[in-house]
Amino acid sequence: MQQTVTLLKGDGIGPEIADAVREIIDATGAPITWEEAEAGLDCYHKHGTPLPQETLEIIKHNKVALKSPTTTPVGTGHKSVNVAIRKSLDLFANVRPAKSLPGVHTRYSNVDIWLVRENVEDTYAGIEYMQTPDVAQSLKIITRPGSEAIMRYTFEMARAMNRKRVTCVHKANIHKMSDGLFLECFREMAKEYPDLHADDIIVDNACMQLVTKPEQFDVMVLPNLYGDIVSDLCAGLIGGLGVAPGGNIGTEIAVFEAVHGSAPDIAGKGLANPTALLLSGIQMLQHIGFYEHASRIEDAMRLALVSGIKTRDLGGNASTKEFTRAIIAELPKQDDSEYHEPNPIRYSNKITTSKPKTDWKLVGTDVFVQSATLPDVPTRIGKFELQQIANRGTAVTKENAHDILLVDVFRCRYMATEDITEMDILDVLREVTSAGWKWMHVENLHNAGKNAAYSKA
Ligand code: NAI
């Protein structure tokens, strides 16, 4: 099965390491045809955009891409190519393997973790507001379809890679609704994969365990923000960003790239270490099902590192070309008897859709009003009663108002005393406004009692 792969050589050290990786993959005899496409700083200078539509179309057409680093100007200039690719192709999973490498000095020699980070939702949806000049709000968005997609991918990947354990990392003890939903989707999905051991851990404990006993973890799945932080922690365990690969995966399309940047300080000097991009290339080969080619490269790279042939950043004195040649020289010959049909990680057709709550019922509203002190809002409005006023999530009363630090946004919770519709909420807003209060934000509340679909804190 011939596979066409889009190659984005990027800029800075990008072209040097891209050429090295291509040469090594080609030396394995992997049936890959490369199609180069432009992206990055040079492309920006040439075409006025760092990511032309044509490049996106080529990536979409070939479905698999290997991307070398691209420079993002700080403060001015164009946006990050990585973010643009991730967003425009809806690459919802960021997969970062962290495996100890021989010859790369770190505290641990036995790390072998596949970390899957949700790549689209959470606080990264970028939905932020200044409620008043003193109060900023960032919404943490976790959805059932988004969580199901990441869980499906994680379990399918774990199975295809012969992994044994999948651990969901969360903070559902505090973020009961958002991380709670993420964890619920994990537990539901785990039932379909009885061959994999599924468990979960709170993110702070996960960090502590990772820096004390990292070998206990196998596959980990995290929401976006924790994934961002914990994936760099894992990279630190195996020698830093210079040897950290990654893949951005969507339902159809996957783009693999090194975690490090374009290293302009060493560009063009022949010093760049191609390891991280090579590991991304290995990950890409596994993704498309060429496991045998992937494992031969991995073996050869390990042998080269063990023999002491390393680039300067790893404490050696080999050039990019010398390191590349050493790996190719160590490549075991292809054993045709070992050949297996490619077994790509397939999952896109299995993503299920959301199951909305059947008893979804409007029961009240939270109106956020601006006030320097405890606001004297109406206690009864039509079908509603004022149940609570809170500030920064803490209930405020006349008694405790002087004991806690108050900011100028108060949440006034009005609960319905009879059946209501959205029209009734307008009465609340009208009355609160007529009473002279400025409001900047409203959240409707659904389902009372034990099934409350809102936070009671
Ligand atoms: P960087 O990762 O490019 O460099 C940091 C340090 O690590 C430098 O001293 C560099 O020489 C060294 N280094 C990085 N990769 C190396 C390699 N393969 N071999 C040997 N040494 C290596 O980070 P920096 O300097 O913050 O960013 C440079 C540019 O790269 C910026 O424009 C940034 O926006 C962009 N960038 C691009 C990324 C991508 O395309 N995936 C990711 C991160 C940054």
Boltz pocket constraint, residues with backbone or C-beta under 6 A from the ligand:
constraints:
  - pocket:
      binder: B
      contacts: [[A, 13], [A, 17], [A, 68], [A, 69], [A, 70], [A, 71], [A, 72], [A, 73], [A, 82], [A, 242], [A, 257], [A, 258], [A, 259], [A, 260], [A, 261], [A, 262], [A, 263], [A, 264], [A, 265], [A, 266], [A, 271], [A, 272], [A, 273], [A, 274], [A, 275], [A, 276], [A, 313]]
      max_distance: 6.0
